Amino acid sequence: MKERERFILERVSKYGKVAVDQLSEELMVSLETIRRDLSKLDRKGLLHRTHGGAVCLKAQDLGRSFQNRQKSNSDAKRLVAESAVEYIFENAVIGLDASTTSWYFAQAMPDIPCTVVTNAMHNINALANKSNIRTIATGGVYSVKYDAFYGPLSEQLLQRLHIDIGIFSCIGVDEGGSVWESNELNASVKRKIMAASEKKFLLVDNSKMGRKSLLKICDLSQIDILFCDQQPNGELKVYCEQHNLLIITP
């Protein structure tokens, strides 16, 4: 193994993740060289390649199961989801991630003509008896832990779609306005839903405010509407005001 590859593995083991541009600067080699090194280490099963870098294999699936998240702050999540449902319209194409808040959103949706695109089985089941809603499953590799589909097949479909409203949640929103996820599986799909969506709705309950995790999904400034059960405060409130972010509370 090359000295450069050992350095990369030490970094990813110590910090949980690495970025291509940072490694390029530290090792004084080109970005393309680092990308090749990361791809090679990924093929060997020594790390997990991500967009813009890599994460430790242990960090790839750190999220809690859907069943465990389902029990957490359920009343607040339901209120947030119900307030977001007011903003959908007939014939819209709606993207739902695999979060429990999106599941509450699917349950609250009226049976109106529209299309829902999702990678989550629990969302599909919640919509099964709503005959006017056409549901498109992304397909991919099924995860029992998250009750959802992931991988290249799932992401390739999302890349080919136009979504009117993307609905997603996260692990946390820090004081600086960064939106975080705990594992690459969910982070990657959320980014694809965002990229395909004309409007982006982030649904969070108060337990996620001021929290940071392993992987940054986006900045709040990229969101069209933030739905939450309580108004942000402190530095996060200032951030939202500076970026004229529309915030909706129940």
C-alpha positions as CSV (number, residue, x, y, z in Angstrom):
1,M,0.0,0.0,0.0
2,K,1.3,3.5,-0.9
3,E,2.2,5.9,1.8
4,R,-0.5,8.3,0.4
5,E,-3.2,5.6,0.8
6,R,-2.1,4.9,4.4
7,F,-2.3,8.7,5.2
8,I,-5.9,8.8,3.8
9,L,-7.0,5.7,5.8
10,E,-5.5,7.2,9.0
11,R,-7.4,10.5,8.4
12,V,-10.7,8.8,7.6
13,S,-10.3,6.5,10.7
14,K,-9.5,9.5,12.9
15,Y,-12.1,12.0,11.7
16,G,-14.8,9.7,10.2
17,K,-14.7,11.5,6.9
18,V,-12.3,13.2,4.5
19,A,-12.7,15.7,1.7
20,V,-11.0,15.5,-1.7
21,D,-9.9,19.2,-1.7
22,Q,-8.4,19.0,1.8
23,L,-6.5,15.8,1.0
24,S,-5.2,17.3,-2.2
25,E,-3.8,20.3,-0.3
26,E,-2.3,18.2,2.5
27,L,-0.7,15.7,0.2
28,M,0.2,18.2,-2.5
29,V,-1.2,16.2,-5.4
30,S,-4.0,16.9,-7.8
31,L,-7.7,16.5,-7.1
32,E,-7.9,13.7,-9.7
33,T,-5.1,11.8,-8.0
34,I,-7.0,11.9,-4.7
35,R,-10.3,10.8,-6.4
36,R,-8.4,7.8,-7.9
37,D,-7.0,6.9,-4.5
38,L,-10.4,7.1,-2.9
39,S,-12.0,5.0,-5.6
40,K,-9.3,2.4,-5.3
41,L,-9.7,2.2,-1.5
42,D,-13.4,2.0,-1.9
43,R,-13.1,-1.0,-4.3
44,K,-10.8,-2.7,-1.7
45,G,-13.6,-2.2,0.9
46,L,-11.4,0.0,3.1
47,L,-13.7,3.1,3.1
48,H,-16.9,4.3,1.5
49,R,-16.6,6.7,-1.4
50,T,-19.0,9.7,-1.3
51,H,-19.6,12.8,-3.4
52,G,-16.6,15.1,-2.6
53,G,-14.7,12.6,-0.4
54,A,-15.1,9.5,1.6
55,V,-16.4,8.3,5.0
56,C,-15.3,5.5,7.3
57,L,-17.1,2.3,6.8
58,K,-18.4,2.4,10.4
59,A,-19.9,5.8,9.6
60,Q,-21.8,4.6,6.5
61,D,-24.7,3.3,8.5
62,L,-24.8,5.1,11.8
63,G,-28.5,6.1,11.7
64,R,-31.1,4.7,14.0
65,S,-33.7,2.3,12.6
66,F,-37.1,3.5,11.4
67,Q,-38.8,1.8,14.3
68,N,-36.7,3.6,16.9
69,R,-37.0,7.0,15.2
70,Q,-40.8,6.4,14.8
71,K,-41.2,6.7,18.6
72,S,-39.1,9.8,19.0
73,N,-41.0,13.2,19.4
74,S,-43.9,11.8,17.4
75,D,-46.4,14.5,18.4
76,A,-44.2,17.3,17.2
77,K,-43.3,15.5,14.0
78,R,-47.0,14.9,13.2
79,L,-47.8,18.6,13.8
80,V,-44.9,19.7,11.5
81,A,-46.0,17.3,8.8
82,E,-49.6,18.4,8.9
83,S,-48.6,22.0,8.5
84,A,-46.5,21.2,5.4
85,V,-49.4,19.2,3.8
86,E,-51.3,22.5,3.5
87,Y,-48.8,23.5,0.8
88,I,-49.3,20.7,-1.7
89,F,-51.6,21.0,-4.7
90,E,-53.4,18.8,-7.2
91,N,-51.3,17.1,-9.9
92,A,-48.0,18.0,-8.1
93,V,-45.1,15.6,-8.2
94,I,-43.9,15.2,-4.6
95,G,-40.7,13.6,-3.4
96,L,-40.6,12.0,0.0
97,D,-37.4,10.8,1.8
98,A,-37.3,7.9,4.2
99,S,-37.6,9.9,7.4
100,T,-40.3,9.3,10.0
101,T,-41.5,12.9,9.5
102,S,-42.1,12.2,5.8
103,W,-44.1,9.1,6.9
104,Y,-46.4,11.4,9.0
105,F,-46.6,13.7,5.9
106,A,-47.7,10.7,3.8
107,Q,-50.3,9.7,6.4
108,A,-51.7,13.3,6.5
109,M,-51.9,13.8,2.7
110,P,-55.4,14.2,1.3
111,D,-56.5,11.7,-1.4
112,I,-56.0,14.2,-4.3
113,P,-54.7,13.6,-7.8
114,C,-50.9,13.8,-7.5
115,T,-47.7,11.7,-7.8
116,V,-45.5,10.7,-5.0
117,V,-41.9,9.5,-5.6
118,T,-40.3,7.8,-2.6
119,N,-37.6,5.3,-1.7
120,A,-39.4,4.3,1.6
121,M,-41.7,1.3,2.0
122,H,-43.4,2.9,5.0
123,N,-44.5,5.8,2.8
124,I,-45.7,3.5,0.1
125,N,-47.8,1.6,2.7
126,A,-49.2,4.9,4.1
127,L,-50.4,5.9,0.6
128,A,-51.7,2.4,-0.5
129,N,-55.4,3.2,0.1
130,K,-55.4,6.6,-1.4
131,S,-56.6,5.8,-4.9
132,N,-56.0,9.3,-6.4
133,I,-52.3,9.3,-5.5
134,R,-50.0,7.6,-7.9
135,T,-46.9,6.3,-6.1
136,I,-43.6,5.7,-7.8
137,A,-41.0,3.6,-5.9
138,T,-37.4,4.3,-6.7
139,G,-36.3,0.7,-6.4
140,G,-32.7,-0.2,-5.4
141,V,-31.3,-2.3,-2.6
142,Y,-33.7,-2.7,0.3
143,S,-32.5,-1.9,3.8
144,V,-34.5,-3.6,6.6
145,K,-33.1,-1.1,9.1
146,Y,-34.5,1.9,7.3
147,D,-37.4,0.2,5.6
148,A,-36.3,1.9,2.4
149,F,-34.4,1.4,-0.9
150,Y,-30.9,2.8,-1.6
151,G,-28.0,2.6,-4.0
152,P,-27.3,3.5,-7.7
153,L,-30.7,2.3,-9.1
154,S,-32.6,4.4,-6.6
155,E,-30.5,7.5,-7.3
156,Q,-30.5,7.1,-11.1
157,L,-34.3,7.3,-11.1
158,L,-34.3,10.4,-9.0
159,Q,-31.7,12.0,-11.4
160,R,-34.2,11.5,-14.3
161,L,-37.2,13.1,-12.6
162,H,-38.6,16.6,-12.1
163,I,-40.2,16.9,-8.7
164,D,-42.4,19.9,-7.8
165,I,-42.0,19.7,-4.0
166,G,-39.2,17.7,-2.2
167,I,-40.1,16.8,1.4
168,F,-37.3,15.7,3.7
169,S,-36.1,15.8,7.2
170,C,-32.6,15.5,8.8
171,I,-30.7,14.6,12.0
172,G,-30.0,18.2,12.9
173,V,-29.7,21.9,11.9
174,D,-26.8,23.6,13.6
175,E,-26.5,27.2,14.7
176,G,-24.7,28.2,11.5
177,G,-27.5,27.0,9.3
178,S,-26.0,23.7,8.1
179,V,-28.3,20.7,7.7
180,W,-26.9,17.3,8.8
181,E,-27.4,13.6,8.4
182,S,-25.8,10.7,10.3
183,N,-25.1,8.3,7.4
184,E,-24.3,8.3,3.8
185,L,-27.2,6.1,2.7
186,N,-29.8,8.7,3.7
187,A,-27.7,11.7,3.0
188,S,-27.1,10.7,-0.6
189,V,-30.8,10.1,-1.4
190,K,-31.8,13.4,0.3
191,R,-29.3,15.3,-1.9
192,K,-30.8,13.6,-5.1
193,I,-34.3,14.6,-4.0
194,M,-33.2,18.1,-3.5
195,A,-31.4,18.3,-6.8
196,A,-34.6,17.1,-8.6
197,S,-37.0,19.4,-6.7
198,E,-38.2,22.8,-7.8
199,K,-39.3,23.6,-4.2
200,K,-37.5,22.2,-1.2
201,F,-39.4,21.8,2.2
202,L,-37.4,20.8,5.3
203,L,-39.4,19.4,8.1
204,V,-37.8,19.4,11.6
205,D,-39.0,19.2,15.2
206,N,-37.4,21.1,18.1
207,S,-35.2,18.2,19.1
208,K,-33.1,18.7,15.9
209,M,-32.4,22.4,16.4
210,G,-28.8,23.2,17.2
211,R,-27.6,19.6,16.4
212,K,-24.7,18.6,14.2
213,S,-23.9,15.1,12.9
214,L,-21.5,13.4,10.5
215,L,-22.5,14.5,7.0
216,K,-23.6,17.9,5.8
217,I,-26.6,17.7,3.4
218,C,-26.9,21.4,2.5
219,D,-27.3,24.9,3.9
220,L,-30.7,26.2,5.1
221,S,-30.3,29.0,2.5
222,Q,-31.0,26.3,-0.2
223,I,-34.4,25.5,1.4
224,D,-37.6,27.2,0.3
225,I,-39.6,26.7,3.4
226,L,-38.6,25.4,6.9
227,F,-41.4,23.7,8.8
228,C,-40.8,23.3,12.5
229,D,-42.9,23.2,15.7
230,Q,-41.0,26.0,17.3
231,Q,-39.3,29.2,16.0
232,P,-35.5,29.0,15.9
233,N,-33.6,31.1,18.4
234,G,-30.1,32.4,19.0
235,E,-27.6,32.3,16.1
236,L,-29.9,30.1,14.0
237,K,-32.7,32.7,14.2
238,V,-30.2,35.4,13.1
239,Y,-29.2,33.1,10.2
240,C,-32.8,32.6,9.1
241,E,-33.4,36.4,9.2
242,Q,-30.3,37.2,7.2
243,H,-31.3,34.7,4.4
244,N,-35.0,35.7,4.5
245,L,-36.0,32.1,5.1
246,L,-39.7,31.4,5.2
247,I,-40.5,29.6,8.5
248,I,-43.9,27.9,9.1
249,T,-44.9,26.7,12.5
250,P,-48.3,25.0,13.4
